[in-house]
Amino acid sequence: MAKPVSVSRVLKLMGNRFEFTVIAENIEEGNIAIDAAIAEVKRIEYLLTTFSDNSQTSLINENAGLKAVKVDAEVIGLIERSIKISEITDGAFDITYGSIDKRLWNFDQNMTSLPDEAMALASVGLIDYRNVVLDKACSTVFLKNKGMRIGFGGIGKGYAADKAKLLLQQMGINSGIVNAAGDLVTWGTQPNGYPWTVGIADPEQTNRPFSSLKISNMAIATSGSYEKYVTIGGKRYSHTIDPKTGLPVSGVKSVSIICPSAELADALATPVVVMGVKVGLELINQIKHVACIVIDDNDKVFTSNNINVI
C-alpha cells in the first residue's frame, strides 16, 4: 500500500492568508480535495463579504431600517449563533459592529490621544445585537435602525474553516489542517501518527512560540493587541474596540481559545480580550469543551481551569 502524502497550498481568501494541508493517498487526490475546499471558502466569502454590493450581508445592511431581507438558511444560522455569543459575552461580541465610525481610529504613530468619551460612545450608538430581527420561518433578517451594519469579521473565518474541514472529511480526507489566518482547525494525525501541534505565539516575538499544544481534532484561534496597538500615556491600547464604550481595550495582549469548533474559537477570542482576564476566564470556565490561554500586558500567563501550559 502506498505511503500517504502531505499536500499543502497557501493562498489569499476572504482577504486573509489561508493554508490547507491534507494527508491523501497521492498528490492528485490531495489537490482535488484542496480545490474543493477552496471553492467552499469562496462560496462562503461571496455570502458574507461586505466588499460586494451583491452579497447577502450587503443587502441586509443596505435595507437597515427599511425592510427585512430574505437570505439563505445558513446565513440565518450563523447570525443566530452570533447572537447567542453576544448574549453569553454580554455584548462584548457583536456582529453589528460594522456601523462603528472608523474615522476615530487609525492605530498608527499619528494617534497620540484617545477620542473624547462622548464622541467614542456616539460612534458605537448603532451597535446592538438586540436590534437584529430574525424570522426563521420566512428566512429573513431585519436591522431595526437605519445605518446599522452587520459584519462577520469576528466569526466568518472560523466558520469557513469548519465548513472546509467538513467538506474535506466528506471527500475521505481523514487528516488535515485548515488555517484561516490563524483560526486553525485540525483533524486526524500527521503522517507519522503523531498528533498535530500548534505553537502559541510569544506576544513580544510573534515569530517564535512560547508554548506548544497538541490539538488534533481541535481548533484554536488567537486574538490580541500584539500586532496592532498604540501606547498613549505609557498605557498600551489594543486595536480591539469595546462595543459598549467605543474605546480601545487595554490589559490583555493575547487570548487563545481552544475548542472543537473554529467558528466558536474565532468568536470567543476577541470578547475575552474585551472582557479582561478575570471576567473572560470566568466565562470560559463555564463553557464545556472550551479552554483558554490569556497573556496580560505584563506578560503574565493565565489559563482556564481545564488546561495546563508547560
Rosetta silent file (secondary structure, phi, psi, omega in degrees, C-alpha in Angstrom):
SEQUENCE: MAKPVSVSRVLKLMGNRFEFTVIAENIEEGNIAIDAAIAEVKRIEYLLTTFSDNSQTSLINENAGLKAVKVDAEVIGLIERSIKISEITDGAFDITYGSIDKRLWNFDQNMTSLPDEAMALASVGLIDYRNVVLDKACSTVFLKNKGMRIGFGGIGKGYAADKAKLLLQQMGINSGIVNAAGDLVTWGTQPNGYPWTVGIADPEQTNRPFSSLKISNMAIATSGSYEKYVTIGGKRYSHTIDPKTGLPVSGVKSVSIICPSAELADALATPVVVMGVKVGLELINQIKHVACIVIDDNDKVFTSNNINVI
SCORE:     score description
SCORE:     0.000 S_00000001
   1 L     0.000  134.002 -177.417    0.000    0.000    0.000 S_00000001
   2 L   -65.654  146.584 -179.839    1.349    3.429   -0.978 S_00000001
   3 L   -75.381  135.040  178.628    2.501    5.700    1.805 S_00000001
   4 L   -60.950  150.248  179.820    0.159    8.698    2.401 S_00000001
   5 E  -118.988  153.417  176.264    1.463   12.079    1.285 S_00000001
   6 E   -98.099  125.493 -179.830    1.029   15.556    2.729 S_00000001
   7 E  -120.562  128.775 -177.244   -0.279   18.130    0.233 S_00000001
   8 E  -128.793  154.382  173.767   -0.394   21.840    1.123 S_00000001
   9 E  -150.632  139.614  177.868   -1.462   25.072   -0.529 S_00000001
  10 E  -119.838  134.660  176.004   -1.387   28.710    0.624 S_00000001
  11 E  -159.861  170.754 -179.469   -3.483   31.470   -0.944 S_00000001
  12 E   -94.828  124.362  176.536   -5.457   34.600   -0.122 S_00000001
  13 E  -139.378  147.972  179.751   -9.156   34.113    0.616 S_00000001
  14 L    52.280   30.865  179.057  -11.619   36.337    2.493 S_00000001
  15 L    73.667   11.272 -175.569   -8.882   38.994    2.454 S_00000001
  16 E  -136.167  167.740  178.242   -6.616   36.763    4.548 S_00000001
  17 E   -80.950  118.749  174.431   -3.939   34.099    4.274 S_00000001
  18 E  -109.198  141.457  174.621   -5.453   30.605    4.150 S_00000001
  19 E  -131.260  128.376  178.466   -3.384   27.425    4.284 S_00000001
  20 E  -113.273  130.699  174.147   -4.756   23.968    3.543 S_00000001
  21 E  -130.507  124.812  178.407   -2.846   20.787    4.424 S_00000001
  22 E  -127.939  146.886  172.598   -4.323   17.358    3.709 S_00000001
  23 E  -100.216  115.349 -173.365   -2.988   13.836    4.125 S_00000001
  24 E  -129.040  169.912 -179.864   -4.005   11.947    0.996 S_00000001
  25 L   -70.607  -30.264  177.096   -3.205    8.707   -0.831 S_00000001
  26 L  -155.336  170.503 -175.477   -1.434   10.650   -3.573 S_00000001
  27 H   -63.687  -39.891 -178.505   -0.732   14.239   -4.660 S_00000001
  28 H   -61.940  -46.571  179.382   -3.521   14.272   -7.252 S_00000001
  29 H   -60.930  -41.690  179.637   -6.161   13.231   -4.700 S_00000001
  30 H   -62.195  -43.347 -178.972   -4.833   15.848   -2.273 S_00000001
  31 H   -68.900  -36.935  177.047   -5.008   18.646   -4.844 S_00000001
  32 H   -62.198  -42.650  179.689   -8.555   17.708   -5.929 S_00000001
  33 H   -64.708  -44.056 -179.872   -9.648   17.856   -2.282 S_00000001
  34 H   -65.031  -38.931  176.457   -7.956   21.221   -1.689 S_00000001
  35 H   -56.289  -43.151 -179.082   -9.568   22.629   -4.875 S_00000001
  36 H   -67.179  -39.302  179.384  -12.981   21.682   -3.457 S_00000001
  37 H   -65.305  -39.781  178.145  -12.176   23.234   -0.058 S_00000001
  38 H   -63.798  -42.975  178.727  -11.092   26.491   -1.733 S_00000001
  39 H   -60.885  -37.699  179.571  -14.332   26.581   -3.743 S_00000001
  40 H   -66.237  -42.750  179.095  -16.293   26.140   -0.494 S_00000001
  41 H   -65.609  -39.599  178.007  -14.489   29.055    1.197 S_00000001
  42 H   -63.599  -37.681  177.220  -15.081   31.249   -1.877 S_00000001
  43 H   -61.742  -45.110  179.346  -18.784   30.369   -1.743 S_00000001
  44 H   -65.968  -41.372  178.770  -18.948   31.440    1.912 S_00000001
  45 H   -59.169  -40.987 -179.650  -16.961   34.593    1.188 S_00000001
  46 H   -63.970  -34.156  177.826  -19.473   35.546   -1.510 S_00000001
  47 H   -70.165  -42.272 -165.233  -22.322   35.160    1.011 S_00000001
  48 H  -100.454  -17.577 -172.975  -20.676   37.068    3.859 S_00000001
  49 L   -62.300  147.752  171.480  -18.433   39.749    2.349 S_00000001
  50 L  -102.064    4.517 -178.706  -19.206   43.439    2.818 S_00000001
  51 L   -94.247    2.356  175.215  -16.942   44.301   -0.122 S_00000001
  52 L  -125.726  131.203  179.376  -19.531   43.281   -2.713 S_00000001
  53 L   -66.130  -18.525 -175.166  -22.850   45.074   -3.111 S_00000001
  54 L   -93.300   -5.503 -178.887  -24.419   41.781   -4.190 S_00000001
  55 L   -71.171  157.730 -179.899  -23.613   39.704   -1.098 S_00000001
  56 H   -64.687  -33.987  176.921  -26.415   38.789    1.276 S_00000001
  57 H   -62.047  -46.143 -179.765  -24.645   40.702    4.064 S_00000001
  58 H   -63.010  -37.767  178.637  -24.542   43.873    1.952 S_00000001
  59 H   -66.068  -38.408  175.885  -28.246   43.510    1.073 S_00000001
  60 H   -60.979  -47.128 -177.607  -29.115   43.204    4.779 S_00000001
  61 H   -65.918  -40.422 -178.280  -27.091   46.350    5.541 S_00000001
  62 H   -62.234  -30.363 -176.927  -28.482   48.298    2.592 S_00000001
  63 L  -101.252   15.011  179.088  -32.029   47.692    3.843 S_00000001
  64 L   -57.995  130.804  179.786  -31.346   48.512    7.507 S_00000001
  65 L    76.816   -2.846 -176.361  -34.338   50.335    8.988 S_00000001
  66 L  -110.406  -58.004 -177.123  -36.293   49.783    5.779 S_00000001
  67 L  -158.991  162.676  176.245  -37.282   46.150    5.279 S_00000001
  68 L   -75.865  148.902 -177.834  -36.433   42.522    6.022 S_00000001
  69 E  -119.985  131.603  179.183  -34.170   40.721    3.549 S_00000001
  70 E   -77.959  129.921 -178.670  -34.545   37.072    2.529 S_00000001
  71 L  -134.827  171.229  178.902  -31.281   35.147    2.940 S_00000001
  72 L   -67.666  154.131 -178.762  -30.028   31.561    2.855 S_00000001
  73 H   -59.352  -34.186 -178.069  -30.717   29.338    5.858 S_00000001
  74 H   -70.212  -28.709  176.068  -27.007   29.090    6.646 S_00000001
  75 H   -69.766  -42.559  174.979  -26.757   32.893    6.958 S_00000001
  76 H   -56.771  -46.341 -178.327  -29.729   32.843    9.359 S_00000001
  77 H   -61.181  -43.132 -179.583  -27.982   30.072   11.312 S_00000001
  78 H   -66.096  -41.146  177.918  -24.685   31.982   11.530 S_00000001
  79 H   -65.300  -41.097  179.898  -26.445   35.167   12.672 S_00000001
  80 H   -61.375  -43.642  179.081  -28.444   33.176   15.230 S_00000001
  81 H   -68.670  -35.106  177.287  -25.258   31.629   16.670 S_00000001
  82 H   -61.987  -42.006  179.501  -23.580   35.064   16.632 S_00000001
  83 H   -64.579  -36.699  177.299  -26.438   36.498   18.713 S_00000001
  84 H   -63.768  -39.952  177.215  -26.022   33.640   21.219 S_00000001
  85 H   -64.424  -40.001  176.754  -22.318   34.527   21.578 S_00000001
  86 H   -58.987  -41.529 -178.612  -23.364   38.171   22.102 S_00000001
  87 H   -65.381  -45.241 -176.483  -25.726   37.061   24.858 S_00000001
  88 H   -75.531  -21.162  177.856  -23.179   34.953   26.745 S_00000001
  89 L   -99.260    9.350 -179.973  -20.468   37.641   26.421 S_00000001
  90 L    53.589   41.760  174.707  -22.876   40.423   27.450 S_00000001
  91 L    84.326    1.888  177.579  -22.348   42.202   24.135 S_00000001
  92 L   -67.057  -26.286  170.012  -18.522   42.018   24.087 S_00000001
  93 L  -109.189  130.497 -177.075  -19.015   40.149   20.784 S_00000001
  94 L  -156.520  115.432 -177.804  -21.440   41.872   18.418 S_00000001
  95 H   -70.541  -10.191  177.923  -21.806   41.410   14.654 S_00000001
  96 H   -85.164   13.179  178.134  -23.447   44.865   14.388 S_00000001
  97 H   -62.626  -14.332 -175.624  -20.003   46.437   14.991 S_00000001
  98 H   -59.170  -17.265 -178.311  -19.978   47.280   11.261 S_00000001
  99 H   -87.368   -1.298 -177.243  -21.607   50.645   11.993 S_00000001
 100 L   -61.953  142.529  179.543  -18.672   51.933   14.089 S_00000001
 101 L   -80.053  100.762 -174.499  -17.210   55.232   12.916 S_00000001
 102 H   -72.612   -9.404 -178.874  -13.719   54.117   11.860 S_00000001
 103 H   -65.551  -19.742  179.673  -12.522   57.709   11.380 S_00000001
 104 H   -76.116  -17.963 -169.673  -11.755   57.842   15.099 S_00000001
 105 L  -124.826  123.972  170.990   -9.248   55.008   14.851 S_00000001
 106 L  -127.951  -19.718  176.797   -6.077   54.609   12.835 S_00000001
 107 L    47.941   49.373  172.871   -3.746   52.964   15.388 S_00000001
 108 L  -129.692 -171.492 -175.486   -0.573   54.349   13.850 S_00000001
 109 L   -64.547  -16.311  179.225    2.144   56.756   15.000 S_00000001
 110 L   -79.859  -12.053 -177.941   -0.207   59.713   14.389 S_00000001
 111 L   -88.275  102.721 -175.010   -2.565   58.503   17.114 S_00000001
 112 L  -112.782   -4.619  177.757   -1.335   60.288   20.250 S_00000001
 113 L  -151.096  159.337  176.438   -4.561   60.583   22.250 S_00000001
 114 L   -83.702  151.099  176.740   -7.868   58.818   22.767 S_00000001
 115 L   -66.228  160.380  174.216  -11.036   60.401   21.402 S_00000001
 116 L   -55.453  138.555 -175.908  -13.382   62.219   23.744 S_00000001
 117 H   -57.700  -40.254 -179.823  -15.503   59.661   25.676 S_00000001
 118 H   -66.034  -39.320  179.300  -18.789   61.151   24.462 S_00000001
 119 H   -66.790  -41.441  178.950  -17.591   61.075   20.850 S_00000001
 120 H   -62.642  -43.385 -179.984  -16.417   57.467   21.241 S_00000001
 121 H   -63.435  -39.859  178.515  -19.772   56.473   22.746 S_00000001
 122 H   -63.600  -32.105 -176.869  -21.629   58.175   19.883 S_00000001
 123 H   -68.486  -20.245 -179.834  -19.518   56.189   17.385 S_00000001
 124 L  -110.155   17.163 -175.824  -20.954   52.912   18.707 S_00000001
 125 L   -60.160  -27.603 -177.868  -24.537   54.147   19.054 S_00000001
 126 L   -94.523   -0.978 -179.060  -25.866   51.798   16.373 S_00000001
 127 L   -83.573  112.889  176.424  -24.111   48.701   17.755 S_00000001
 128 L  -169.741  103.560 -177.198  -26.666   46.457   19.445 S_00000001
 129 H   -58.445  -21.962 -178.969  -27.224   42.822   18.525 S_00000001
 130 H   -70.967  -10.026  178.148  -30.697   43.020   20.118 S_00000001
 131 H   -97.025   14.741  172.928  -31.787   45.136   17.134 S_00000001
 132 E   -99.575  119.063 -176.348  -31.251   42.247   14.698 S_00000001
 133 E  -106.923  119.165  178.253  -34.615   40.609   13.958 S_00000001
 134 E  -105.675  136.201  172.215  -34.610   37.072   12.590 S_00000001
 135 E  -120.983   95.535 -174.999  -37.636   35.366   11.098 S_00000001
 136 L   -66.552  -33.595 -179.246  -36.590   31.743   10.660 S_00000001
 137 L   -63.355  -40.380  179.978  -39.933   30.716    9.155 S_00000001
 138 L   -95.422   -5.772 -178.109  -39.552   33.278    6.349 S_00000001
 139 L    58.234   47.684 -179.258  -35.716   33.106    6.366 S_00000001
 140 E  -122.886  156.238  176.422  -35.372   36.896    6.691 S_00000001
 141 E  -125.924  136.036  177.820  -33.122   39.321    8.554 S_00000001
 142 E  -134.476  127.049  173.212  -34.095   42.866    9.528 S_00000001
 143 E   -95.419  121.929 -169.683  -31.876   45.503   11.132 S_00000001
 144 L   -62.934  -36.401 -171.100  -34.181   47.808   13.097 S_00000001
 145 L  -111.371  138.878  177.217  -32.267   51.077   12.694 S_00000001
 146 L   -62.959  137.914 -178.809  -31.115   52.879    9.580 S_00000001
 147 L    93.980  -13.901  174.955  -27.330   52.982    9.386 S_00000001
 148 L   -65.394  147.532  178.207  -26.891   49.679   11.225 S_00000001
 149 L  -144.093  134.782  172.409  -24.419   47.306    9.636 S_00000001
 150 L  -102.065  157.661  176.530  -23.520   43.706   10.374 S_00000001
 151 L  -154.915  148.411 -174.682  -20.175   42.108    9.578 S_00000001
 152 L  -107.948   25.384 -178.774  -18.753   38.651   10.136 S_00000001
 153 L   -60.413  -25.721 -177.829  -15.110   39.614   10.714 S_00000001
 154 L   -93.544   -0.658 -176.142  -15.173   38.075   14.192 S_00000001
 155 L  -145.215  -20.623 -171.611  -16.652   34.705   13.239 S_00000001
 156 H   -64.717  -40.640 -178.559  -16.605   34.263    9.440 S_00000001
 157 H   -67.078  -40.416  177.643  -13.078   32.870    9.017 S_00000001
 158 H   -64.597  -40.247  177.143  -13.669   30.264   11.707 S_00000001
 159 H   -60.711  -45.543 -179.793  -16.985   29.308   10.102 S_00000001
 160 H   -63.045  -39.658  179.121  -15.283   28.937    6.718 S_00000001
 161 H   -63.076  -43.219  178.184  -12.514   26.789    8.241 S_00000001
 162 H   -62.479  -42.940 -178.451  -15.084   24.458    9.839 S_00000001
 163 H   -66.754  -38.918  177.870  -17.048   24.151    6.585 S_00000001
 164 H   -65.054  -42.728  177.692  -13.877   23.421    4.580 S_00000001
 165 H   -59.106  -47.009 -178.682  -12.861   20.747    7.121 S_00000001
 166 H   -59.167  -44.457  179.293  -16.330   19.123    6.914 S_00000001
 167 H   -62.561  -44.023 -179.651  -16.177   19.020    3.115 S_00000001
 168 H   -62.789  -40.052  177.296  -12.670   17.511    3.150 S_00000001
 169 H   -63.852  -39.910  178.948  -13.801   14.823    5.600 S_00000001
 170 H   -64.926  -24.934  178.928  -16.779   14.024    3.360 S_00000001
 171 L   -86.749    3.676  177.155  -14.286   13.570    0.488 S_00000001
 172 L    92.555    9.735  176.334  -12.420   10.947    2.502 S_00000001
 173 L   -83.486  109.738 -173.148   -9.591   13.117    3.831 S_00000001
 174 L   -89.926   -9.974  178.613   -9.049   11.649    7.303 S_00000001
 175 L  -145.640  141.439  177.185   -6.302   14.026    8.441 S_00000001
 176 E   174.056  179.979  177.537   -5.547   17.663    7.772 S_00000001
 177 E  -139.349  136.266  165.864   -5.385   21.296    8.826 S_00000001
 178 E  -117.526  119.361 -179.253   -7.261   24.363    7.630 S_00000001
 179 E  -113.346  106.455 -178.852   -5.553   27.546    8.810 S_00000001
 180 E  -101.101   83.304  179.267   -7.659   30.653    8.185 S_00000001
 181 L    53.320   42.108  178.154   -5.270   33.478    9.111 S_00000001
 182 L    98.571  -16.164  171.180   -4.573   31.903   12.499 S_00000001
 183 E   -88.374  106.203 -163.239   -8.059   30.481   13.048 S_00000001
 184 E  -122.734  135.632  177.314   -6.982   26.901   12.728 S_00000001
 185 E  -128.963  138.424 -177.757   -8.818   23.572   12.783 S_00000001
 186 E  -127.312  158.312  171.453   -7.231   20.106   12.685 S_00000001
 187 E  -152.394  156.514 -178.365   -8.394   16.516   12.434 S_00000001
 188 L    69.265 -154.280 -178.260   -6.685   13.141   12.347 S_00000001
 189 L  -133.634  169.174  173.892   -2.934   12.867   12.796 S_00000001
 190 L   -67.117  164.427 -178.900    0.290   13.670   10.978 S_00000001
 191 L   -56.735  -28.031 -179.612    1.595   11.001    8.532 S_00000001
 192 L   -83.100    2.799  178.496    3.902    9.694   11.279 S_00000001
 193 L    89.771   -9.213  179.171    0.900    9.081   13.548 S_00000001
 194 L   -79.051  153.318  177.692    1.732   11.905   15.936 S_00000001
 195 L   -67.753  155.460  171.952   -0.917   14.496   16.813 S_00000001
 196 L   -66.746  140.947  176.006   -0.879   17.889   15.137 S_00000001
 197 E  -124.415  152.530  179.441    0.770   20.501   17.331 S_00000001
 198 E  -133.714  143.870  177.062    0.495   24.284   17.236 S_00000001
 199 E   -92.259  137.754  171.925    2.683   26.973   18.752 S_00000001
 200 E   -89.107  121.210 -174.142    1.182   29.794   20.837 S_00000001
 201 E   -65.166  140.383  169.237    2.937   32.973   19.698 S_00000001
 202 E   -73.186  121.422 -174.818    5.005   34.971   22.168 S_00000001
 203 L   -58.974  -24.533 -179.522    3.261   38.391   22.075 S_00000001
 204 L   -91.593  -19.872 -179.502    6.609   40.197   22.066 S_00000001
 205 E  -138.797   80.681 -169.252    8.256   37.934   19.467 S_00000001
 206 E   -66.548  -11.130  178.886    5.471   36.672   17.231 S_00000001
 207 E   -87.069   -1.604  177.219    7.849   34.623   15.079 S_00000001
 208 E  -133.670  139.092 -179.159    8.612   32.293   17.992 S_00000001
 209 E   -82.088  150.185  172.311    6.201   30.339   20.203 S_00000001
 210 E   -96.410  -14.195 -179.083    6.330   30.426   23.996 S_00000001
 211 E  -157.349  157.596  173.666    4.382   27.175   24.207 S_00000001
 212 E  -129.739  150.745 -177.670    3.067   24.391   22.032 S_00000001
 213 E  -130.514  143.281  171.041   -0.125   22.368   22.316 S_00000001
 214 E   -82.054  121.174 -174.420   -1.267   19.072   20.859 S_00000001
 215 L  -131.486   33.000  175.298   -4.505   19.961   19.089 S_00000001
 216 L   -60.274  136.520 -179.104   -5.524   17.039   16.909 S_00000001
 217 L    62.930   28.233  178.267   -9.299   17.132   16.336 S_00000001
 218 L  -137.318  168.340  176.410   -9.430   20.589   17.871 S_00000001
 219 E  -123.529  156.368  176.510   -9.448   24.216   16.724 S_00000001
 220 E  -142.705  141.020  174.653   -7.566   27.226   18.033 S_00000001
 221 E  -137.825  140.927 -179.281   -7.970   30.962   17.449 S_00000001
 222 E  -123.993  136.401  176.622   -5.859   33.799   18.829 S_00000001
 223 E  -133.189  148.963  178.107   -6.764   37.449   19.216 S_00000001
 224 E   173.231 -177.152 -174.608   -4.787   40.249   20.784 S_00000001
 225 L   -98.660    3.143 -170.991   -3.007   43.559   20.648 S_00000001
 226 L   -69.045  -20.887 -178.553    0.458   42.237   19.828 S_00000001
 227 L   -99.478  -25.129 -178.385    0.191   43.007   16.103 S_00000001
 228 L  -147.125  113.612 -179.002   -1.668   46.340   16.172 S_00000001
 229 E  -161.907  169.664  173.113   -1.757   48.715   19.129 S_00000001
 230 E  -131.829  153.789  174.577   -0.800   52.199   20.333 S_00000001
 231 E  -113.674  119.571 -179.134    0.832   53.382   23.543 S_00000001
 232 E  -126.655  123.414 -179.585   -0.663   56.576   24.986 S_00000001
 233 L    60.658   33.669  178.858    0.499   57.985   28.312 S_00000001
 234 L    79.064    1.352 -178.977    2.543   54.846   28.935 S_00000001
 235 E  -111.094  136.939 -176.906   -0.514   52.606   28.556 S_00000001
 236 E   -89.944  130.213  178.914   -0.930   50.110   25.738 S_00000001
 237 E  -119.139  129.081  178.833   -4.256   50.104   23.879 S_00000001
 238 E   -72.829  157.892  173.342   -5.355   47.260   21.596 S_00000001
 239 L   -73.164   -7.000  177.590   -6.895   47.852   18.166 S_00000001
 240 L   -76.594  126.862 -178.330   -9.892   45.950   19.607 S_00000001
 241 E   -99.553  134.437  174.201  -12.733   48.361   20.397 S_00000001
 242 L   -73.605  116.935 -175.533  -15.142   47.759   23.264 S_00000001
 243 L   -63.047  -17.739 -179.066  -18.572   47.874   21.541 S_00000001
 244 L   -84.497  -32.009 -175.643  -20.142   49.389   24.672 S_00000001
 245 L  -108.681  -22.563 -174.666  -17.786   52.370   25.105 S_00000001
 246 L    79.902    4.133 -178.609  -16.287   52.888   21.661 S_00000001
 247 L  -105.246  152.275  178.376  -12.846   52.983   23.287 S_00000001
 248 E   -69.252  151.184 -178.152   -9.913   50.620   22.709 S_00000001
 249 L   -91.920  158.066  176.721   -9.330   47.975   25.355 S_00000001
 250 L  -140.222  165.741  178.185   -6.208   47.501   27.444 S_00000001
 251 L   109.052  -26.162 -177.210   -4.874   44.931   29.893 S_00000001
 252 E  -124.773  128.777  176.450   -4.671   41.896   27.591 S_00000001
 253 E   -89.954  -36.368 -172.163   -2.022   41.214   24.958 S_00000001
 254 E  -155.285  138.813  173.648   -3.233   37.860   23.696 S_00000001
 255 E  -129.875  127.723  173.679   -6.108   35.398   24.037 S_00000001
 256 E  -118.437  126.950  178.424   -6.044   31.892   22.569 S_00000001
 257 E  -108.535  131.123  178.486   -9.225   29.794   22.597 S_00000001
 258 E  -119.717  123.972  178.883   -9.028   26.021   22.108 S_00000001
 259 E  -163.363  175.288 -176.695  -12.196   24.015   21.389 S_00000001
 260 L   -68.486  -21.478 -174.200  -13.621   21.570   18.804 S_00000001
 261 L  -114.060  127.859  176.888  -15.042   24.322   16.523 S_00000001
 262 H   -65.539  -35.057  178.804  -13.017   27.002   14.701 S_00000001
 263 H   -60.048  -48.151 -178.946  -16.163   29.137   14.480 S_00000001
 264 H   -67.610  -41.746  178.645  -16.629   29.148   18.259 S_00000001
 265 H   -60.026  -45.285  179.081  -12.896   29.672   18.915 S_00000001
 266 H   -59.513  -45.790 -174.909  -12.864   32.618   16.492 S_00000001
 267 H   -71.282  -27.856 -177.146  -15.988   34.155   18.042 S_00000001
 268 H   -89.244  -22.498 -173.475  -14.811   33.849   21.663 S_00000001
 269 H   -61.892  -50.623 -176.857  -11.217   35.088   21.316 S_00000001
 270 H   -67.269  -44.025  178.794  -11.938   38.808   20.830 S_00000001
 271 H   -60.226  -30.577  176.883  -14.660   39.169   23.503 S_00000001
 272 H   -67.650  -35.391  173.241  -12.285   37.709   26.107 S_00000001
 273 H   -58.989  -44.444 -178.558   -9.814   40.470   25.144 S_00000001
 274 H   -66.992  -42.142 -174.710  -12.631   42.991   25.714 S_00000001
 275 H   -73.006  -26.304 -178.526  -13.823   41.399   28.975 S_00000001
 276 L    91.739  170.184 -171.662  -10.351   41.201   30.510 S_00000001
 277 H   -58.761  -56.230 -171.605   -8.522   38.411   32.319 S_00000001
 278 H   -64.116  -54.907 -176.842  -10.807   37.809   35.323 S_00000001
 279 H   -67.269  -40.150  179.944  -14.240   38.111   33.689 S_00000001
 280 H   -60.693  -46.159  179.915  -13.073   36.438   30.478 S_00000001
 281 H   -68.992  -34.769  176.352  -11.717   33.363   32.275 S_00000001
 282 H   -60.302  -40.025  177.717  -14.822   33.134   34.458 S_00000001
 283 H   -64.023  -51.623 -176.288  -16.884   32.925   31.263 S_00000001
 284 H   -60.580  -37.023  179.968  -14.668   30.294   29.603 S_00000001
 285 L   -64.756  -16.042  179.259  -14.667   28.161   32.765 S_00000001
 286 L   -92.880   -7.797 -175.811  -18.467   27.894   32.441 S_00000001
 287 L  -104.907  124.258 -179.012  -18.415   26.592   28.840 S_00000001
 288 L   -65.798  143.902  173.148  -17.873   22.869   28.279 S_00000001
 289 L    64.097   21.739  176.938  -15.065   21.715   25.970 S_00000001
 290 L  -124.439  130.052  177.622  -13.562   25.223   25.685 S_00000001
 291 E  -122.166  161.876 -172.389  -10.115   26.145   27.034 S_00000001
 292 E  -149.096  140.780  171.884   -8.332   29.481   27.092 S_00000001
 293 E  -123.140  126.439 -179.586   -4.832   30.965   27.479 S_00000001
 294 E  -121.196  134.835  172.691   -4.566   34.688   28.276 S_00000001
 295 E  -116.484  123.999 -177.451   -1.406   36.811   28.370 S_00000001
 296 E   -88.020 -179.623 -176.332   -1.805   40.192   30.049 S_00000001
 297 L   -64.581  -16.228  177.969    0.042   43.449   29.385 S_00000001
 298 L   -99.157   14.886  179.038    2.671   42.434   31.967 S_00000001
 299 L    65.310   21.147  175.277    3.357   39.143   30.127 S_00000001
 300 L   -85.087  137.126 -176.861    1.741   37.083   32.880 S_00000001
 301 E   -99.441  129.202  176.408    0.081   33.886   31.596 S_00000001
 302 E  -121.902  146.428  178.322   -3.386   32.860   32.834 S_00000001
 303 E  -134.249  157.256  172.420   -5.284   29.736   31.816 S_00000001
 304 L   -68.969  168.799 -172.852   -8.776   28.331   32.179 S_00000001
 305 L   -64.723  -23.770 -171.197   -9.255   25.513   34.675 S_00000001
 306 L  -102.062   25.906 -178.953   -9.089   22.726   32.096 S_00000001
 307 L  -146.371  143.744  175.282   -5.674   23.430   30.554 S_00000001
 308 L  -124.934  124.982  177.614   -2.053   23.314   31.664 S_00000001
 309 L  -103.938  124.818 -178.434    0.651   25.217   29.795 S_00000001
 310 L  -101.492    0.000    0.000    4.182   23.960   30.374 S_00000001
